[in-house]
C-alpha cells in the first residue's frame, strides 16, 4: 500500500516542489519591472546633513534610486551620492571639512604673505570697498564671501566625476536647482561642471557671491524652488521620495532684531515655495520631514553629525511606507560599484595651462604652482599653491579644472579672475585709548590703496589721519621678483604724534605735552622670508618740530633733524591679529643716528620683542618679553621708549613712563565667552617692567608691577576692550581701548 502510494505520487512531488521554491524565492518584480524612484532633497543649510541619514536608511532597506534633484545643501549631498559616494563616505566628508574655514575666502592668517600681515600694525578695518580707477567710482563687493575655499572643497570631492559634463551620465541622473538673480526663475542645471553647478545652487544672496553660467547670474535655488519635487517628476520617475529639511518659522516673540527679521523673511520665501512643491506629491509619493525643529539651525555647521542622526530618525518614521519600495535580498545592483561611470583615481597631470584674467604677469602665478607633471594630482599641494596665488589680493577667484586636451593630454587648467568690483580699495578705521586719569587719544584714518600698479603687483598707498595726531603719508611698495622674495619700499609725508611727559611721583596727569611733527621720507630694501618673516634695511631722513602745548616755564618749542640708518626683522605666525589662539610674533631692530648723515643727535638704539600664544579649548595664554636700549650718545625726548597703559604696565596712564632703556615681561589670559556675530572674551594680565634713563639704573628694586582685569569684543571696527588696571604705588586706571594693546613693536 505504502509502496504503491509512493510510486504514484513521486512524479507530482518532483514537479511541485521546484515551483513552490521558485515562487518563494523569486523577487516581487525584476529590476526592469519595478517602479522607478526619485529623490527630491531640499535646502536648509547645516540642516541639510539630515539627508545623509535618510540615504542611509534607504540603502538599509535596499531601495534603489533612479534620479536625484537637490537644492542648496540638498544639491551637495545629492550630487555626491549621485556620483557614487556612499552615505558613510559623505558623512566622513562632512566630518573632515573645517566648516569655519570654508566660509572664509582668505587663506589662514599664519600662511598669508608678510605684506598683508604687516598691515595689521595699523588700526584700519578689514572691510574694503573697491575702487574702479577707470570709472572713478567706489564699489561694494557683491557678497560677504566670494566662495573661494568652498569652491576648492567642492572641486576636490567631485574630482571622480571630472570627465562627466552631462549629469544623466552620472551613476544616478542628477539635477541641481539654482535661481536666476535677474528673473527669479528656477534654473535646472543638468549639464556642465558638477562642482560649479552645486556651488551655484547654494549661493545664498549677499552671503555668497553669485555664479555665472551661460550668461545667467545664479544664486541659491531655495529662493525659487527649495524642494524640487517637480524637477524629479520631469526626470520621469514613478515614485518620489521628498525630504524637507527647511527651517521652522519664528514666532512673534522670537523676532527681536534685524538679523532675526532677515532670517524670518528668507524662511518665509522658502517655506512658501516648499509648500507649493509638497502639494504636487501624489498618493504613491513619500514625504520625509526629519524632526530637526530648532535643535539644529541652518547655521549650525558644527552640529551636522547630529543632523545626520536626526535624518535617520525621520526616515524611520516612514519605514512602513518605504518598505513597500524595498527590493528583495537577492537584489544586488549597486550603482556605486560601476568603475566605468566615475574614476576615483587621481588624474595624471601631463600639462598645466594658466588662464590669467588679470593685469598681473603670468610668471607671478606660475612661480607659485609646484605641480609635478607625470604624477597623480595632489589636491593638498594644489590647494596650498592656489591659496598663495589668491593671497596676492587681486583675484575674485582662483579655481581649476582637469580637462582632456585635443591632443589627448590631461591638462590642469588654472583660471585666475581679477576682482570685478576693483582691485584698488579704500580702508577706514578708528583709534581710541582713554584712561580714567584723563590721558586719552582719538584718531580717524582713511587709506586709499592702488593695486596693482604694475604686473609685479606693486602697491601705492596714501594714508590720511585726522584727530589728535594728523598725518598724511604716501607709501610705494615694489616686489622685485615674481615670488616677492625681494622688495623695495619708499615712504614720504607729514607725520605727527602727541608726546606727553609725566612725573609719576607727582601726578597721573601729564606735566608737559608736545605735538611732534615730522616731514620727510624713507627708503627700504628688504627680503621676505617665506610667509613668516621679513628683514629690511632702511634709511630715513626727516625734519621735525616739537611744539609745546603746555609745560614748565623753562620748556619751549624746539626743532630737530632725523637721519637714521637701521635694520629691522619681523616674524609673525599668529592665526589672528585681534584675538590670536596660536603662533608667535617677534621683532628686532638696530639703528644709528648720525650728524654726518644730517641728524641733530648722535645715538644708537637696538631692541627686540617676542610674543607667543597657546590655547586649549576656550582658554588662551599669551606671554611676551620686550627689551630695548640706547647705546652711545644721548637721544632727544622724541626718541625715548615709552611704556604704560592697558596691558603695558596696567594701572599707569597710556605711555606714562619714558626713558632711554625699556624692559617688559607680561602674561595675558583670555577666556572666550561667546561666539557668533561678535566674539566676546574675559581676561586678566600680570606685567612687570619699567623704563630707565641709564643702564646703571636697571635693578630689581626699580621694577614696576601691574595687573588688569578686562572684557574684550572682536567688533567690526576692531578689538574693543574695557579694563581696569592697578600698579604698585597706588596707581590705578579704568581703560577704554580700541586697538591691539598686546601688539607693540620694539621700536615704539
C-alpha positions, 0 to 999 in steps of 0.5 A: 500500500505504502509502496504503491502510494509512493510510486504514484505520487513521486512524479507530482512531488518532483514537479511541485516542489521546484515551483513552490521554491521558485515562487518563494524565492523569486523577487516581487518584480525584476529590476526592469519591472519595478517602479522607478524612484526619485529623490527630491532633497531640499535646502536648509543649510547645516540642516541639510546633513539630515539627508545623509541619514535618510540615504542611509536608511534607504540603502538599509532597506535596499531601495534603489534610486533612479534620479536625484534633484537637490537644492542648496545643501540638498544639491551637495549631498545629492550630487555626491551620492549621485556620483557614487559616494556612499552615505558613510563616505559623505558623512566622513566628508562632512566630518573632515571639512573645517566648516569655519574655514570654508566660509572664509575666502582668505587663506589662514592668517599664519600662511598669508604673505608678510605684506598683508600681515604687516598691515595689521600694525595699523588700526584700519578695518578689514572691510574694503570697498573697491575702487574702479580707477577707470570709472572713478567710482567706489564699489561694494563687493557683491557678497560677504564671501566670494566662495573661494575655499568652498569652491576648492572643497567642492572641486576636490570631492567631485574630482571622480566625476571630472570627465562627466559634463552631462549629469544623466551620465552620472551613476544616478541622473542628477539635477541641481536647482539654482535661481536666476538673480535677474528673473527669479526663475528656477534654473535646472542645471543638468549639464556642465561642471558638477562642482560649479553647478552645486556651488551655484545652487547654494549661493545664498544672496549677499552671503555668497557671491553669485555664479555665472553660467551661460550668461545667467547670474545664479544664486541659491535655488531655495529662493525659487524652488527649495524642494524640487519635487517637480524637477524629479517628476520631469526626470520621469520617475514613478515614485518620489521620495521628498525630504524637507529639511527647511527651517521652522518659522519664528514666532512673534516673540522670537523676532527681536532684531534685524538679523532675526527679521532677515532670517524670518523673511528668507524662511518665509520665501522658502517655506512658501515655495516648499509648500507649493512643491509638497502639494504636487506629491501624489498618493504613491509619493513619500514625504520625509520631514526629519524632526530637526525643529530648532535643535539644529539651525541652518547655521549650525555647521558644527552640529551636522553629525547630529543632523545626520542622526536626526535624518535617520530618525525621520526616515524611520518614521516612514519605514512602513511606507518605504518598505513597500519600495524595498527590493528583495535580498537577492537584489544586488545592483549597486550603482556605486560599484560601476568603475566605468561611470566615475574614476576615483583615481587621481588624474595624471597631470601631463600639462598645466595651462594658466588662464590669467584674467588679470593685469598681473604677469603670468610668471607671478602665478606660475612661480607659485604652482609646484605641480609635478607633471607625470604624477597623480594630482595632489589636491593638498599641494594644489590647494596650498599653491592656489591659496598663495596665488589668491593671497596676492589680493587681486583675484575674485577667484582662483579655481581649476579644472582637469580637462582632456586636451585635443591632443589627448593630454590631461591638462590642469587648467588654472583660471585666475579672475581679477576682482570685478568690483576693483582691485584698488580699495579704500580702508577706514578705521578708528583709534581710541585709548582713554584712561580714567586719569584723563590721558586719552587719544582719538584718531580717524584714518582713511587709506586709499590703496592702488593695486596693482600698479604694475604686473609685479603687483606693486602697491601705492598707498596714501594714508590720511589721519585726522584727530589728535595726531594728523598725518598724511603719508604716501607709501610705494611698495615694489616686489622685485621678483615674481615670488616677492622674495625681494622688495623695495619700499619708499615712504614720504609725508607729514607725520605727527604724534602727541608726546606727553611727559609725566612725573609719576611721583607727582601726578597721573596727569601729564606735566608737559605735552608736545605735538611732534611733527615730522616731514620727510621720507624713507627708503627700504630694501628688504627680503621676505622670508617665506610667509613668516618673516621679513628683514629690511634695511632702511634709511630715513631722513626727516625734519621735525618740530616739537611744539609745546602745548603746555609745560614748565616755564623753562620748556619751549618749542624746539626743532630737530633733524632725523637721519637714521640708518637701521635694520629691522626683522619681523616674524609673525605666525599668529592665526589672528591679529585681534584675538590670536589662539596660536603662533608667535610674533617677534621683532628686532631692530638696530639703528644709528643716528648720525650728524654726518648723515644730517641728524641733530643727535648722535645715538644708537638704539637696538631692541627686540620683542617676542610674543607667543600664544597657546590655547586649549579649548576656550582658554588662551595664554599669551606671554611676551618679553620686550627689551630695548636700549640706547647705546652711545650718545644721548637721544632727544625726548622724541626718541625715548621708549615709552611704556604704560597703559592697558596691558603695558604696565596696567594701572599707569596712564597710556605711555606714562613712563619714558626713558632711554632703556625699556624692559617688559615681561607680561602674561595675558589670559583670555577666556572666550565667552561667546561666539557668533556675530561678535566674539566676546572674551574675559581676561586678566594680565600680570606685567612687570617692567619699567623704563630707565634713563641709564643702564646703571639704573636697571635693578630689581628694586626699580621694577614696576608691577601691574595687573588688569582685569578686562572684557574684550569684543572682536567688533567690526571696527576692531578689538574693543576692550574695557579694563581696569588696571592697578600698579604698585604705588597706588596707581590705578586706571579704568581703560577704554581701548580700541586697538591691539594693546598686546601688539607693540613693536620694539621700536615704539 
